[in-house]
Amino acid sequence: MIGIIAGGLLSAWPSQFVLLSLLGGFGLAIAHGSTIGLPGYVSVALVVPILAFATYAGLSVLRSVEQYSRAAPYLTRLKKKYLPISNYLVAHAGFIGITGVLAFSTFLVGWWVTVMVAYLLNVKVSSAMRGTGIGLVVGAFVFWASYEGLLRWIPNPIIITAITLAVFFAMGRLILHKAEHESQTFCDKR
């Protein structure tokens, strides 16, 4: 990771591409890819394995860190904080629904949310990666189609990226608010 950051600071375009993919997903990667001459479909195709690896690494690191006695209390506190939402999801979604939730969160919000949701729900890494894979493929297609569609009316890739990120951020925030509201009503009924 230090090599990628150093390469990004030294203006190495592969490192910059990886950093922007990790930080902004498909939107920033498409915008940066267009500035260095990559077509949109190539940019999204490169982002999928980058984000899949980041998800796998994030889950593996969290599971490893959980074994250390100094980190365990913090992670346990984090799990307890989100226990009502976790219980609501497990009770109402089931195994296949959890994979769908992970795919949806990957598609809508990002890989890092999927890592946290999978960790909080104690989802196996293999199941989390299935959901992540589905979300990444759907996200790649939707972002590429959105980008190509908007490119016909707005020739500036940065403006297109800002528009798509704002729309998906607003949708993610709305869904998170709805999930918190539902989990509160679920807890109140108990």
N, C-alpha and C positions, 0 to 999 in steps of 0.2 A: 504494500500500500504506500509506503514511503517513496518507493521508486516511481509510482504513478503520480504522486503529488509533485515530486521533484521534476518529473518529465513535463507535467502540466505547467509548472512555473518556468521551465526552460523552453516553452513553446513547442514541445513535441506533440504534433497533432493526434497521434494515437492515445497518448496519455490524457490530453484534453478531452478527447471523445469519451474515454472511459469515465473520467471524472464527471463530465456533464451528464452522461447516462446514469450514473449512480445518484447524482444530485437532482436531476430534473426529469429522468425517464425519457420516454420517446420524444417528447416535445423539444427539449433542449438538444437532444442528439440529432434530430432531423434538421433543426436550424443550423447547428454547427456542421453537420455533414454537408448541407447545401453550400456553406461558405468554403468548404475545402474540395468541393466538386463531387461529392457522393450523391447519387440519386436517393430519393426518399425511401424507396423499398430496400435499398442496401443498408441505409442507416438503421431502419427498424429491425432488419435481419441481424445486424451486428449487436443491437441492444439486447435482444432476447437472451443469448447465452451469458452476456455480462450480468444481467439482472438475475438470471437463474443461479449463477455461481454466487452472487452476493447474498441471495436468499439462503442457499445451502450453507455458505460460510457463516452467516449470521446465526442461523439455528444451531450449527455445530458449536460455535463459540459460546452462545448462551448456555447450552447444555454442559459444556466443559466448565464454564465459570461457576455454574451452580454447584459444582462439587467442592469449591473452596469455602472454607468456613467463614472467611471474612466477607465474602460476597453473598452468601446464602441468606442472611437476614434481610438484605435489601431486596433481593429477588422474591423472597417470601412475602415481604410487605407489598411489593408490586402486584403479586398474584392475588393477595387478599383485597387490595384496592379495587381490582376489576373482577372480583368473584361474582357479583350479581349479574354482570353482563355475560360472563363466561357460563354461568349456570343457565341463564336464559337461552343462550345459543345452543348449548348442549341439549337442553330439554326440548327445544322446539325444532332444531335442525337435524339432529342425528348425524351419523357418520358421513353420508353422502351430502347432506346439507352443509356440513362443516367444510368439506372440500369445495363446495360451491361458494361458501362465504369467503374462503381463502382465494379462490379464483376471482371473485367479485372485488375483494379488497385490493388484490394485485392489479387488476384492470383499472379500478377507479382511483385508488389513492397511491399505491406504490408498493415496492418490494419490502420496505422497512416495516410497513403496517402489517404485512403478511407474516413477517418474522415475529413481531410482537404478539399477534393474534394466535399464531400457531404455538408459540411458547406458553402463553397464558392458558390456552386450552389443552395443553399437554398432547398435542397432535404429533404423531410419529413424523420423522423427517421425510420418509417416503410419501406419506399422504400429503404432507405440506407441499412437497415438490410437485405432486400431481396437480394440486389446485393452483400452484404458482405457474406451472407450465400452461395450463388452460388459460389463466388470466393474462399471461404474457402474450400468447398467440392472439387472443382476441384483442388485447390492447394494441398490439402491433398493427393489426389490420385496421382497427378503428382510427388510430392516430394517423396511419398512412393515408387512409381514405379521406379523413378530415383535412389533412394537410394538402393533399392533391386537389380536393374540392375548393378549399379556400384560396389556393394558389392562383386559381383562375381569376379571382376577383381582387385579391390583395397580393401584389408581387413581393412584398417584404416578408421573409421567413420569420423574422423576430416578432413582428406584429401577429402573425399567425400562431406562433408558439405562445405568445402572451394570451391570446384569445382562448386557445384550446386548454391551456393550463388553468386559466381563470374559470372556465366552464366546469372542468373536471374537479377543481378544488371546491367550487361551490356545491357541486353534486355530492362530493365526499363529505363535506361538512354537514349538509342536510341529512344524509344517511346516518352519520354519526350521532347527530342530535336525535333523530328518530329512534335509533337503537338505545340511546341512554334513556329516553322517555319510556320506551317499552320495557326496559329492564327495571326501571323504577316501579312501574305499574305491576310488573311480575313480582317484585319483592314485596310490594304493599299488599298483594292478594294473599301472600303466604302468611 
